[in-house]
Amino acid sequence: MKKIVIIIFLAIVTLFVVRTIVLKKPSSEILHTINKEDLVETIQVSGTFNKTATDEEKALAYLNYQNALSALKTSQQNKLAADATMWTKQKTLLDAQNNVDYKNDNTTNIATKKDYTDLEKYSIDGALTQAQKDFLASETKYKEADIAIGAANAQVAVTKLVYDDTFIDEPVITADINEMYLPRISIGQKTKIVFDAFNNQTMMGFVKSIDTVGTVKGGIVTYEMKVSMDTVPPGIMANMTAIVTIETLRKNTIISVPNSAIITKNNKNYVERVMKQKKNLIEISTGVKGLVKTEVIKGLSEKDVIIANPND
């Protein structure tokens, strides 16, 4: 009987151990070995090659610019009209308030020389209420006029930029930049350009301009960028597609870690370092931060091993 109990006990223990091993969740931690390397990041966008505008394109751009100027003038005139209306409504409101105050302080109607009737009192009070509503409505319309002027000014700026671009003799590539990448791009940055039709040639250029007003499509905001080419080889035609590569970050021979490895607590940055199969949370000082990796100035050395995706 004792042997049977021992056998059953051992069987249960064995089953428990096997179940623990089988059901143990595999580690999802990724180890990363620190090495000095170049931290380089680029952005690639697809663009279209545009030559100097035709006379028709210039005429259309000029018409749009004139329409924008006309809309701006109309919005400014609307503000003046709204201002005049607001002051008129304010005068009516003050008169209505004076009538109510007089009625409350006197029993005799100055117009009829008789005591106020209930209907007259109701009418005077109602006139004040209506005057208040009219004044508030006119005040709101006056404030909205400034918004309309702001929008009209923005449209003037955009259409003038387009119109001015039609007189640029140098051909450019236009591309749409996602708002997420916009802070990393500046006018004058060098670019590499490869046309789909000439994918064995790499051409050089630079960022010439970036629109200040974005376009929203499908919930995504983009800004039009123009890239000027140093030289235009023979065979490049209008509306050809090109891939523009912009180098947004370069730091040579540095220590960097994946952004996913950094743990931020109390405005300080840490990583989990693995030494002799033990994990330790160590503080680091960081430098430039890229989209994928971040420079580490202090806290890590070459050949250190860290966890690239620690749980915060």
Sequence and secondary structure as in RCSB ss.txt:
>XXXX:A:sequence
MKKIVIIIFLAIVTLFVVRTIVLKKPSSEILHTINKEDLVETIQVSGTFNKTATDEEKALAYLNYQNALSALKTS
QQNKLAADATMWTKQKTLLDAQNNVDYKNDNTTNIATKKDYTDLEKYSIDGALTQAQKDFLASETKYKEADIAIG
AANAQVAVTKLVYDDTFIDEPVITADINEMYLPRISIGQKTKIVFDAFNNQTMMGFVKSIDTVGTVKGGIVTYEM
KVSMDTVPPGIMANMTAIVTIETLRKNTIISVPNSAIITKNNKNYVERVMKQKKNLIEISTGVKGLVKTEVIKGL
SEKDVIIANPND
>XXXX:A:secstr
 HHHHHHHHHHHHHHHHHHHHHH       EEE  EEEEEEEEEEEEEEE S  HHHHHHHHHHHHHHHHHHHHH
HHHHHHHHHHHHHHHHHHHHHHHHHHHHHH SEETTTTEE  HHHHHHHHHHHHHHHHHHHHHHHHHHHHHHHHH
HHHHHHHHHHHHHHHTT  S EEEEEEETTTGGG  TT EEEEEEGGGTT  EEEEEEEE SS EEETTEEEEEE
EEEES   TT  TT EEEEEEEEEEEEEEEEEEGGG EEETTEEEEEEEETTEEEEEEEEEEEE SSEEEEEES 
 TT EEESS   
